[in-house]
Amino acid sequence: MVDTGSGSVPDLEGTSSIWAILLLNERELPCNNHSSSRENNMVYHHILVPIDGSPPSLNALQAGIEMAIEQGSIVTALYVVPKVGQLVQVFAIKDVKDAFYQEGERILDKAREIAKSMSFNLSVRIKEGIPHKIIIETAETLNCDLIVMGNQGRSGPSKLLIGSCTQRVLAGAPCPVLVVRE
């Protein structure tokens, strides 16, 4: 364990080099209130990994699965379909919405492949809404005690939909957030 002055965080020495930042603040410290047989180590029982198909999000998925394998945790991969009614009024909204859901299923299939290659049983969800709000709501609903996500989403037009999602999740998450760099 490493003492940060406001609490301890797991010492990740010897683990994958893609670990980046585990942000904890005073309101997040009690989030991991499950008892642990490991000496004062934080054990995460349910890890949420929001993915958008970008390399950083897929790296975060791999990191989350690696951590879950070590700790015997559950991992849920989440894809958020943006509310197209708020984004597009020129195109037929149903067609755009269907395209987002198809893209989400394709990305979740890729997530399942990654998990299968690691011999891990992954839970997946697809939800519609404002990405950072849905991520926070899902973490609360599923009682997740860790969110693992990439440091940036997709670029190009998709980035406009995602915006500064990671920063917004960091600000409002009900539990610690591990940000994985590409």
Disulfide bonds with the S-S distance in Angstrom:
none
